[in-house]
Amino acid sequence: MSESERCFIMLCTSKTERECLGRNLFGDREQRLQYLEAIRLGDIGILLNISRNELIGIFKSQSEAQLDIQEDAWDGEFRAQVTVQPLGELKRISEAASVLAEAGIKLNVLPSGAMIPLLPVQGGDCVKKLLKNFRGVSSD
């Protein structure tokens, strides 16, 4: 994978993870669509479970971000959506906030205390550093 590749990191909780994985769909609130519009077909995707501080990946986008790809997903709560496809066997990485920070990704703190990327789309060396974490990790 080249250093110039982009990746996007989208959020889930323990409550929404199963639906993300089952539908091969990542979602966010409608007002955040503007931050997701940089996602292009073929970009690398990673799911961040903020309940467990865990990264899940790796995925490849099968669409650009748009509203209501699957209108019934998450009971309509997360309308800004991107379809994804797993790249091989999914792997889980714990201590996600530390891994993201070490990769050079700027983080924001939610009121819940969860650490999330300031922006969902990343590029350059951050991508290369982040993806190194997925090599040689066994999945649960």
DOZA-653492 format. One line per 2 residues: for each residue x, y, z of C-alpha. Coordinates in nm, 4 decimals, always signed. Layout:
REM residues N
X,Y,Z ~ ...
END
This chain:
REM residues 140
+0.0000,+0.0000,+0.0000 ~ +0.1391,+0.3378,-0.0915
+0.1967,+0.6149,+0.1599 ~ -0.0332,+0.8425,-0.0376
-0.3362,+0.6224,+0.0252 ~ -0.6114,+0.7636,+0.2398
-0.7929,+0.5864,+0.5121 ~ -1.1053,+0.6733,+0.7008
-1.1917,+0.5912,+1.0573 ~ -1.5569,+0.5744,+1.1512
-1.7133,+0.5122,+1.4883 ~ -1.9373,+0.2501,+1.6373
-2.0326,+0.1386,+1.9855 ~ -2.0808,-0.2089,+2.1232
-2.4506,-0.1540,+2.0466 ~ -2.3995,-0.0603,+1.6777
-2.0962,-0.2740,+1.5861 ~ -2.2923,-0.5849,+1.4863
-2.5065,-0.3864,+1.2437 ~ -2.1994,-0.2183,+1.0896
-2.0333,-0.5545,+1.0318 ~ -2.3498,-0.7367,+0.9269
-2.4471,-0.4772,+0.6685 ~ -2.0918,-0.3913,+0.5559
-2.1926,-0.0340,+0.6242 ~ -2.0398,+0.2450,+0.8302
-2.2616,+0.5328,+0.9384 ~ -2.2545,+0.8709,+1.1058
-2.4975,+1.1492,+1.1814 ~ -2.6315,+1.3441,+0.8842
-2.4620,+1.6707,+0.9873 ~ -2.1203,+1.4985,+0.9662
-2.1594,+1.4103,+0.5964 ~ -1.9406,+1.7081,+0.5003
-1.6452,+1.5477,+0.6842 ~ -1.7015,+1.2152,+0.5090
-1.7205,+1.3552,+0.1554 ~ -1.3434,+1.3096,+0.1117
-1.3930,+0.9292,+0.1190 ~ -1.3449,+0.7798,-0.2265
-1.4178,+0.4385,-0.3717 ~ -1.1339,+0.2059,-0.2728
-1.0134,+0.4019,+0.0316 ~ -0.9075,+0.1976,+0.3332
-1.1560,+0.1975,+0.6225 ~ -1.1231,+0.1180,+0.9906
-1.4002,+0.0937,+1.2470 ~ -1.3363,+0.2369,+1.5935
-1.5516,+0.0869,+1.8673 ~ -1.5556,+0.3692,+2.1213
-1.7207,+0.1508,+2.3880 ~ -1.4234,-0.0862,+2.3895
-1.1469,+0.1488,+2.2660 ~ -1.0839,-0.1027,+1.9870
-0.9956,-0.0725,+1.6178 ~ -1.1500,-0.3206,+1.3731
-1.0195,-0.3589,+1.0202 ~ -0.9288,-0.3555,+0.7524
-1.2044,-0.2564,+0.5092 ~ -1.2153,-0.1023,+0.1636
-1.4857,+0.1462,+0.0677 ~ -1.7317,+0.0270,-0.1932
-1.8995,+0.3675,-0.2250 ~ -1.8472,+0.7314,-0.1528
-2.0225,+0.8765,+0.1498 ~ -2.3860,+0.9633,+0.0930
-2.7154,+0.9827,+0.2767 ~ -2.9379,+0.6806,+0.3280
-2.7588,+0.4099,+0.1310 ~ -2.9602,+0.1763,+0.3539
-3.2435,+0.3871,+0.4958 ~ -3.3432,+0.1329,+0.7607
-2.9928,+0.0991,+0.9085 ~ -2.9645,+0.2001,+1.2760
-3.3337,+0.2992,+1.2669 ~ -3.2385,+0.6029,+1.0554
-3.0131,+0.7527,+1.3231 ~ -2.6889,+0.7415,+1.1210
-2.7875,+0.8598,+0.7739 ~ -2.4396,+0.9559,+0.6407
-2.3181,+0.6179,+0.5170 ~ -2.0367,+0.4397,+0.3338
-2.0545,+0.0804,+0.2116 ~ -1.7448,-0.1251,+0.2870
-1.6011,-0.4690,+0.2236 ~ -1.3588,-0.6461,+0.4577
-1.0091,-0.7002,+0.3177 ~ -0.9400,-1.0517,+0.4354
-1.0002,-1.1602,+0.7917 ~ -1.0941,-0.8774,+1.0262
-0.8512,-0.8012,+1.3060 ~ -0.9109,-0.6243,+1.6358
-0.6599,-0.3974,+1.8033 ~ -0.7068,-0.2846,+2.1623
-0.5941,+0.0461,+2.3126 ~ -0.7166,+0.2262,+2.0008
-0.6604,+0.5796,+2.1326 ~ -0.2924,+0.5060,+2.1945
-0.2505,+0.3401,+1.8553 ~ -0.4134,+0.6354,+1.6783
-0.2020,+0.8895,+1.8682 ~ +0.1185,+0.6967,+1.7941
+0.0274,+0.7002,+1.4242 ~ +0.0119,+1.0803,+1.4400
-0.3652,+1.1120,+1.4211 ~ -0.5032,+1.4131,+1.6094
-0.7654,+1.3130,+1.8629 ~ -1.0666,+1.4771,+2.0208
-1.2307,+1.3802,+2.3505 ~ -1.6041,+1.3120,+2.3565
-1.8109,+1.4044,+2.6653 ~ -1.8089,+1.0312,+2.7469
-1.4291,+1.0428,+2.7680 ~ -1.3814,+0.8387,+2.4503
-1.0954,+0.9537,+2.2281 ~ -1.1802,+0.9815,+1.8584
-1.0007,+1.1155,+1.5497 ~ -1.0509,+1.4884,+1.5036
-1.1280,+1.4185,+1.1368 ~ -1.2436,+1.0868,+0.9885
-1.0221,+1.0912,+0.6767 ~ -0.6461,+1.0538,+0.7156
-0.3604,+1.0486,+0.4679 ~ +0.0142,+1.0237,+0.4237
+0.2393,+0.8709,+0.6878 ~ -0.0514,+0.8362,+0.9333
-0.2040,+0.5707,+0.7107 ~ +0.1184,+0.3745,+0.6793
+0.1815,+0.3861,+1.0554 ~ -0.1757,+0.2905,+1.1398
-0.1913,-0.0035,+0.8983 ~ +0.1331,-0.1492,+1.0387
-0.0664,-0.2263,+1.3540 ~ -0.2887,-0.4680,+1.1638
-0.0043,-0.6928,+1.0463 ~ +0.0389,-1.0103,+1.2472
-0.2532,-0.9466,+1.4829 ~ -0.4818,-1.2406,+1.5551
-0.8558,-1.1801,+1.5508 ~ -1.0920,-1.2741,+1.8316
END
